[in-house]
Amino acid sequence: MAVPIDQGAEEKIIIVEDFMDAKAAAEEGTRKMKFKATVSEAWANMMYTLWPPVWKKKTLAREWETLRSEWRFVSSAVCYIAPPLHILWLVKIPLLIIIAEVLGLYFAPIGVLRFIDNDQGVYTTAFGICSFALSLLLASRVNNVITRFNLGRSGFGKLGNVCVIIVQIMLTCCDDEEMLQDIARWCVIYHNAIRKYLEGNLKLCDDPKDYNAYLHEDEIKLMHDTHKMRQMAPLKIRQLIAKAAPPLEIYIALNSQLEMAQVGSGDCVRIYSQSLPYPFTILTTGFIQIWLYLLPLALKNTELQLQVALPASIFTTLLLLGVDAAAVHLENPFKYMPLQDLCDSTQRDVYRALDEHKLLLESAARNAGKPPPPGALKAAKGPKGRSIPKAKGTS
């Protein structure tokens, strides 16, 4: 005989069942979230973590270790879908055209394909002739963009080095602390002004890391109103040097350093504001496409099977158009340089020079009158205690 259940107990059972269902659903949702997080983490590790961000920070010992590790084989296997270029997305249209061409050649009716009958080897000959010209064009294209990259990196790095050298030289001939602080401040501003221009940001911003933090209110207005912010900073540095009135030989050395800085920054500005000749760029890209459009015809005439011809066409298209896409993006190399990291390094080196100058003076004062360290005396005698011979004409 069934035992009757009152209405209250039945409602409690329903509530418990609903709670258990909600708990199970929550656990299932948690498992799905954990799975997605695991997949996302694996994707990030393969596509981002394993790639040293050498376009965002300087290449130091850790980055060099990653670049030389065996993970580079994993990275190279997925480089067409990974940052910073995502080449597969950039070349999707010509790649789809090549795929459609291959499928069309292999699945079209025989009568439609009579126009590509190649008893005379016309397509294979044309393909071979174009291959040599293609190699020359690609080599020239890659060489041009690498040259631009090296010149831009050298110019921007040279500017930072000059800023540090100017401060170091001024520390040897100027005792005005306020003057030295102003020169250091404007050297940091100079490097960052070039960075702002190369990043395409011609306006000042309120980012604390930006050189806006090093400017007074009236100086900010001047930098806003000037047509070329990057030229006001070296002018201000020249004014401060002239005001400090260093000895003539030091003034000449400082002027020479500033000229080097302006040459380096000028190289950077010219690279940023002038691309390679556009007719040459589109000629190279167009030649690659023509060669790739001939590739399926040549493969069809060699009587390769579709399962061989299609992957060969896809991989060849990715390789050649990937090189061309990388060359196009590297025409403006500053997007792939750690500009902010280099400017931060200049800032640290400039202000470190101010601090180290004081420390060296204090150390020299403490060690005045003391004999040289034993190691220095031993080094002066040369190997096995023999004195190092003096150069002719020296006392």
HELIX and SHEET records of a PDB file:
HELIX    1   1 GLN A    7  ALA A   44  1                                  38    
HELIX    2   2 ASN A   45  THR A   49  3                                   5    
HELIX    3   3 ALA A   61  ARG A   68  1                                   8    
HELIX    4   4 TRP A   71  ALA A   77  1                                   7    
HELIX    5   5 ILE A   87  LEU A   90  1                                   4    
HELIX    6   6 LYS A   92  PHE A  107  1                                  16    
HELIX    7   7 ILE A  110  ILE A  116  5                                   7    
HELIX    8   8 VAL A  122  LEU A  171  1                                  50    
HELIX    9   9 GLU A  177  LEU A  198  1                                  22    
HELIX   10  10 TYR A  211  TYR A  214  5                                   4    
HELIX   11  11 GLU A  217  ASP A  225  1                                   9    
HELIX   12  12 MET A  229  ALA A  244  1                                  16    
HELIX   13  13 LEU A  248  SER A  273  1                                  26    
HELIX   14  14 TYR A  278  ASN A  301  1                                  24    
HELIX   15  15 LEU A  306  LEU A  330  1                                  25    
HELIX   16  16 PRO A  333  TYR A  336  5                                   4    
HELIX   17  17 LEU A  339  ARG A  366  1                                  28    
HELIX   18  18 PRO A  374  LYS A  381  1                                   8    
HELIX   19  19 PRO A  383  GLY A  385  5                                   3    
END                                                                             
